[in-house]
Amino acid sequence: MRTIVPCVAFFLAATAAATAMPALVPRPNALTAVPCAAPLALGRPLAFSADVDPGGFALVTERWTQLGIPAPTRVRAASVPAVTVVAAPTGNGYRLRTGAHGVAIAAASAEGQFDALATLAQLPERQAGRWVLPCVAIDDAPAMRWRIVSDDVSRGPFPTMRYFEERIRGLAGFKINGYSPYMEQVFADPRYPYVAPPAPMTGAELHQLAVYARRFHVTLIPEQQTFAHMHGSLAWESLAPLAELPHGYLLAASDPATYAYLAPLLRAELAAVGRVPFFHLGADEPNDLGRGRTPRTAAVFAGHVQRVAAIVAGAGARPLIWDDAIQRDPSILPLLPRSTVIVTFHYGDEPSFAGYIATVERAGFDQLVAPGANNWNEIFPELDIAYANAARFLAAAKAVRSPHQLGMFETVWHDDGESLYEATWAPVAFAAATAWQRAPVDRATWHRDFAAAFFGSDDPRFAGDLDALAAIRVALRTKPESDPSDYLFWADPFDKRVQARLRSLDLAGVRRRAEGVLAHLMNAVPPLHRNAAGVMALAALRYDVLGRRAQIGGEARDYYDDARAHVAAHEDGLVERGLNVAKYLCWELRDELTMLAPRYARAWDYESRPAGRDRVLVRYAAAEQRAQRYADQLDVAQREDYVRGGTLPTFDEALGLEP
């Protein structure tokens, strides 16, 4: 470290009561409450040594000021700070001591000092109406060297620069030290300026992000797809000749023009970020390989990796690739460059992930293991699966105890283009904590600890809200195969196939849980991450609407059928009542969506650029129009079929539903 400042001596009273253990995420590996005369009060600005890590100091300042704690200061060299930093001789962790007179940090590296400050940022707690630092001794170091989050910025949500930076700060606060934006066609390629969406990722922005991330000891690790998932580019006629199948998803490895296209793209991204340890080349799901003009062999796949890996290696970066092709055909492994790092990604609630890890380990390749936030195609992440996936997967990687295990590559995907980044903090933080801690994260206390750390509130209802959202997703699982919650939300409520599956669910119970969350979050404003709390409320509201839409799918049909049962007897009052209620229920379907659409748009605008928003809002508009059309068709059935003809068609006939 640059400067060594003498530690402040702590005079701790042995008779003082031990402080209760604070809720910290990740939980330090050794955390001990120590007796002291009194905890350090934070009623006045706490003075830090002048050479304190600037990113860590910014993290402390941002959090404390939002909590209402006076902003800390940095003192001149001649002054005696309350927070001092010394250089530890070795290690990749830190020591943190707090007492009645100050805070002492010891770390062997700038990253270690930052991690100590990230812990210190979370440490204040309320006692007798004031903010204090409890008296504790912490000795801490990461269980995994690399703790990276992969962020899908290509399938719809594309962050603003403000939100990119906010997300990086938030991840750094949970001791994530790598951030990997996943890119397909979103980088502005000057050769093909029409390929990227409006307001794309420019080289200047990518450079700005890399510099910003380094301030918080986060390495920006770009991922540029180089094989499959390239339809956004190949749909353009000027690039279509590079496709394995017409306007397809896979670049043709047999065409030299593929590499003439990729090389400048990769070099431009590398030039923007500067020297980085890794560059992700994608190469997952090459399902069309062998179906067009290129044979599907181990040599072809490995040959593609060799060519693109050579490009990034020239800039000093190690290539990363996904493992799915390798798991299907391990004979690929001996053909790959030895510098290749395999990213082993599997997202289910599997009993063991050891077999996937062993395939790569036996071949002697370095690897990162990639659990998932299980947020894709979902109103809110499937928390139970995300937690189980991360816990088991990372435990299996730690158990190998091999130098080839480099760490974690947690993934956030947005397959349907509408899931919100702000909904993913709980599963991402769980993965971050699991990768950092040597002991497993305690699932029983996780939501309490996360809510306290993330929202800055000891209100237990925030943890209860997360419990309820997790329980709702479990309650919505259909059999024999569960549907994603976004699919259930957008499904036509009068589709008999969907109705048959939902009929067995406790929809009333789902709605009661969702409304319990709303009862709290519609009024509660946490000190920190208020927008994320708002996105939780939006998820609860969408779950409630999902349940109500499913209920209406049965109720409207029942009211219509009741009206139809009274047609023969010409019981006009009962017929008209049944038809009118069925119509009003269709209006309710419409009105729920008109209420939700602007709320969703505001949540989108908080984090993402406008380009992808209307592709989601068009679904709201289409579903609103469908509901209005159904209501109008019920009017037609009433006025034309019943009033003038004395008959009523079946419900499906009246609404024009498929038989």
Secondary structure, DSSP 8 states (H G I E B T S, - for coil): -------------TTS--------SS--SEEEE---SS-EE-SS--EE-TTS-HHHHHHHHHHHHHHT----EE--TTS--SEEEEE-SS-SSEEEEEETTEEEEEESSHHHHHHHHHHHHH--EEETTEEEE--EEEEE--SSSEEEEEEE-SSS--B-HHHHHHHHHHHHHTT--EEEEEESS-B--TTSTTTS-SS-B-HHHHHHHHHHHHHTT-EE--EE--SSS-HHHHTSTTTGGGBSSTT-SSB-TT-HHHHHHHHHHHHHHHHHH-S-SEEE------TTTTSSSS---HHHHHHHHHHHHHHHHTTT-EEEEESHHHHH-GGGGGGS-TT-EEEEE--S--S--HHHHHHHHHTT--EEEE-B---TT-SS--HHHHHHHHHHHHHHHHHH--TTEEEEEEEE--TTS---GGGGHHHHHHHHHHHH-SS---HHHHHHHHHHHHH----HHHHHHHHHHHHHHHHT--SSS---HHHHHHS-TT-HHHHHHHTTS-HHHHHHHHHHHHHHHTT---SS-HHHHHHHHHHHHHHHHHHHHHHHHHHHHHHHHHHHHTTTTT-HHHHHHHHHHHHHHHHHHHHHHHHHHHHHHHHHHHHB-GGGHHHHHHHHHHHHHHHHHHHHHHHHIIIIIIITTS----HHHHHT---
